[in-house]
Amino acid sequence: MITCPNCHHQELPGALFCSECGAQLVVVDRSATQTLDMIQSDYFERKRSKPLPPLPEENAAPVAALSIALRVIDSDEVIHLSGRSEVTLGRVVEGQPILPDIDLTPYEAYAHGVSRLHAAIKITPQRISIMDLGSSNGTRVNGQKIVPHVDYPLKNHDVIALGKLKIQVIIQ
């Protein structure tokens, strides 16, 4: 864990900024870098074995064969994601050049702290994942704050919080 020098909040290894106060966690001394000459070595020329197949999940059907939806918890409305491989979540603001695929404005997104482009949900044959797109108020999965620009796997009944707007993942 990395401790923020400003507020002493614990962050995951690799974090560059504190998720609580925004302080920079890693200081890079750019003058200490140097160029290394490439040396041919048998170590780097090893033949690769066949790539390992993805680990099978217990009794899991391929994600592509499932129906995926999001349930906005406060309003109990369901948003279906069928037929899509990636969707962005956020709120629409007049004059905004880039729009989210799913507009959460009708669910009081602004009051809940949802950013214009808050998060992306990716659906592949192997898994469903969410990535925070550098939102102002962060994204949480089951109460755990996630690091921006990193994919996190989702499963049935997970609760996503975009700012304070809570959405449940429904996989059938």
C-alpha positions in Angstrom: 0.0 0.0 0.0 1.1 3.6 -0.6 0.4 6.2 2.0 -0.5 9.7 0.9 2.0 12.2 2.2 -0.8 14.8 2.5 -3.8 13.1 4.1 -2.3 9.6 5.0 -4.9 7.7 3.0 -3.9 4.2 1.9 -3.8 3.7 -1.8 -3.2 0.6 -4.0 0.3 0.1 -5.4 0.7 1.9 -8.7 -1.6 4.8 -7.8 -0.2 8.1 -9.0 -2.6 10.4 -7.1 -4.5 10.1 -3.8 -8.2 9.3 -4.4 -9.1 11.3 -1.3 -7.2 14.6 -1.6 -5.7 14.4 -5.1 -2.1 14.8 -3.9 0.6 13.4 -6.2 1.9 10.1 -4.7 4.9 9.4 -6.9 7.6 11.9 -7.7 9.8 10.9 -10.7 13.3 12.3 -10.9 13.6 12.6 -14.7 17.3 13.5 -14.5 18.1 10.1 -13.1 17.2 8.2 -16.3 19.8 6.9 -18.7 19.9 5.1 -22.0 20.9 1.4 -22.0 22.4 -0.4 -24.9 20.6 -3.5 -26.1 22.5 -6.7 -25.6 21.4 -9.9 -27.4 20.7 -12.6 -24.9 19.3 -16.1 -25.0 17.0 -15.0 -22.1 15.0 -12.8 -24.4 15.0 -15.2 -27.3 13.3 -18.1 -25.6 10.5 -19.6 -27.6 7.1 -18.9 -26.2 4.9 -21.8 -25.3 1.2 -21.9 -26.3 -0.8 -19.2 -24.5 -2.8 -20.5 -21.6 -6.6 -20.7 -22.2 -8.7 -18.4 -19.9 -9.7 -20.0 -16.6 -13.2 -21.4 -16.8 -15.6 -20.0 -14.2 -17.7 -22.4 -12.2 -20.8 -23.3 -14.2 -20.6 -20.1 -16.2 -22.1 -19.6 -19.6 -20.2 -17.4 -22.0 -21.1 -13.7 -21.3 -22.1 -13.2 -25.0 -25.0 -15.6 -24.5 -26.4 -13.8 -21.5 -28.8 -10.9 -21.1 -27.1 -8.0 -19.4 -28.9 -5.0 -17.8 -28.4 -2.2 -15.3 -31.0 -1.4 -12.7 -30.9 2.1 -11.3 -31.6 1.4 -7.6 -33.4 4.7 -6.6 -35.9 4.5 -9.5 -35.9 0.7 -10.0 -35.7 1.4 -13.8 -33.8 -1.2 -16.0 -31.4 -0.3 -18.8 -30.7 -3.2 -21.2 -27.2 -3.5 -22.7 -28.0 -6.3 -25.2 -26.1 -6.3 -28.5 -23.3 -4.0 -27.3 -19.6 -4.7 -26.6 -18.9 -1.4 -24.8 -21.0 1.4 -23.4 -20.1 4.6 -21.7 -22.1 6.0 -18.8 -22.5 9.6 -17.9 -24.7 12.7 -18.2 -25.4 14.9 -21.1 -24.7 18.7 -20.9 -25.8 21.1 -23.6 -22.9 21.9 -26.0 -20.9 18.8 -24.9 -19.1 17.5 -28.0 -18.7 13.9 -26.8 -21.8 12.2 -25.4 -22.1 9.0 -23.3 -23.9 6.0 -24.8 -26.2 5.9 -21.7 -27.4 9.2 -20.4 -28.1 9.1 -16.7 -29.4 12.7 -16.5 -33.0 11.5 -16.0 -31.9 9.8 -12.7 -30.6 13.1 -11.2 -27.1 12.3 -12.3 -25.8 15.9 -11.7 -27.1 15.9 -8.1 -25.5 12.5 -7.5 -22.1 13.6 -8.8 -22.0 11.7 -12.1 -19.4 13.1 -14.5 -20.2 13.8 -18.2 -18.2 10.7 -19.2 -18.0 8.8 -16.0 -17.3 5.1 -16.7 -17.3 2.5 -19.4 -18.7 -1.1 -19.3 -17.0 -3.6 -21.5 -18.6 -6.9 -22.5 -16.4 -9.6 -24.0 -17.1 -13.3 -24.4 -15.1 -14.0 -21.3 -16.2 -11.3 -18.9 -17.9 -8.1 -18.1 -15.8 -5.2 -16.7 -16.1 -1.6 -15.7 -13.5 1.2 -16.0 -13.7 4.6 -14.4 -12.9 7.2 -17.1 -11.2 9.7 -14.7 -14.4 10.9 -13.2 -14.5 13.7 -10.6 -16.3 11.7 -7.9 -15.0 8.2 -8.6 -16.6 4.9 -9.2 -17.2 2.1 -6.6 -17.9 -1.5 -7.1 -19.7 -3.1 -4.0 -18.5 -0.1 -1.9 -14.8 -0.4 -3.0 -13.4 2.6 -4.9 -11.7 1.6 -8.1 -8.6 3.1 -9.7 -9.4 5.2 -12.9 -8.5 3.7 -16.3 -8.2 0.1 -14.9 -10.7 -2.7 -15.9 -12.5 -4.3 -12.9 -14.6 -7.5 -13.4 -18.3 -7.4 -12.7 -20.6 -10.2 -11.8 -24.4 -10.6 -11.3 -25.9 -8.4 -8.5 -22.7 -6.2 -8.2 -23.6 -2.6 -7.2 -21.8 0.1 -9.0 -21.8 3.6 -7.6 -21.1 6.4 -10.0 -20.5 9.3 -7.6 -23.6 8.6 -5.3 -25.8 7.1 -8.1 -26.2 3.4 -7.4 -26.7 0.9 -10.2 -27.0 -2.9 -9.9 -25.7 -5.2 -12.6 -28.2 -7.9 -13.7 -26.9 -10.9 -15.7 -29.5 -13.4 -16.8 
